[in-house]
Amino acid sequence: MAEEKNYEHIVVERPTEGVGLVRLNKPRTFNALTEPLMRELTHALGALAADESVRCIVITGTKRVFAAGADIKEMAQATPVELMQKNFIGRWEQIRQVSKPIVAAVSGYALGGGCELALACDMIVASETAVFGQPEINLGVIPGAGGTQRLARTIGKALTMEMVLNDRRLSAEEAARFGLVNRVASVETYLDEAIQLAAEIAARAPIAVRLAKDAVNMALETTLSTGLAYERNHFYALFATEDQKEGMAAFLEKRKPEWKGR
């Protein structure tokens, strides 16, 4: 795997054509999501999103832990004004707004902000050891980076209430059963499967993939009628692309399309 720009808290690689891989790299602190780490992560994702050769992104941690949450030392004595001025939680929203698809490859603990980081991605491939949870209630606070909102929209109100109010943890198998993750693999293969999924997506029409991601996300933000109109407009817009002409011509000519991303 080719390694890229040197960061202190993450590692960026290109494991295969069209795929960018970002590894959280603070194993001694269980990949605690500190401000410096999140700053590097959002910077790297922005750079990958701007790189035309990258069409899908994977975020992962280690086999033992994806991310065990935010750094409590950073927050313990913070005031509301300090938190608002830093806009630390805004980093999770920056990740959600990345235009290219992001696959989270999760093994071990994904707790608190780590669970919310996985939720901010578009798909999750979990190892059989993955554990998802929102334990903030044990610290006298609640999830603040999307845990209450994205979980409820994904697994429903009742289970979200139990996770948020009573620190219920979900195993990988439970997370798959409740629709939180796309698939579960062994600890030895989960990252390879996430990269393979990303590579398959990267091989598809780039503009259509980006608009499809945007349309699906809109389904969680608005009413059905507004969402249908949004989807329809994206559908029409794609008929202005060269890839639409190429894709339909390739289908009619029974050959593999050659996507240009324009």
Secondary structure as GFF3:
##gff-version 3
##sequence-region A 1 262
A	DSSP	beta_strand	2	3	.	.	.	ID=ss1
A	DSSP	beta_strand	10	16	.	.	.	ID=ss2
A	DSSP	beta_strand	19	24	.	.	.	ID=ss3
A	DSSP	three_ten_helix	27	29	.	.	.	ID=ss4
A	DSSP	alpha_helix	35	50	.	.	.	ID=ss5
A	DSSP	beta_strand	56	60	.	.	.	ID=ss6
A	DSSP	beta_strand	65	67	.	.	.	ID=ss7
A	DSSP	alpha_helix	72	75	.	.	.	ID=ss8
A	DSSP	alpha_helix	80	86	.	.	.	ID=ss9
A	DSSP	alpha_helix	90	96	.	.	.	ID=ss10
A	DSSP	beta_strand	102	106	.	.	.	ID=ss11
A	DSSP	beta_strand	109	111	.	.	.	ID=ss12
A	DSSP	alpha_helix	113	120	.	.	.	ID=ss13
A	DSSP	beta_strand	123	127	.	.	.	ID=ss14
A	DSSP	beta_strand	131	133	.	.	.	ID=ss15
A	DSSP	three_ten_helix	135	139	.	.	.	ID=ss16
A	DSSP	alpha_helix	147	155	.	.	.	ID=ss17
A	DSSP	alpha_helix	157	166	.	.	.	ID=ss18
A	DSSP	beta_strand	170	171	.	.	.	ID=ss19
A	DSSP	alpha_helix	172	177	.	.	.	ID=ss20
A	DSSP	beta_strand	183	185	.	.	.	ID=ss21
A	DSSP	alpha_helix	190	202	.	.	.	ID=ss22
A	DSSP	alpha_helix	206	218	.	.	.	ID=ss23
A	DSSP	alpha_helix	224	237	.	.	.	ID=ss24
A	DSSP	three_ten_helix	238	240	.	.	.	ID=ss25
A	DSSP	alpha_helix	242	252	.	.	.	ID=ss26
###
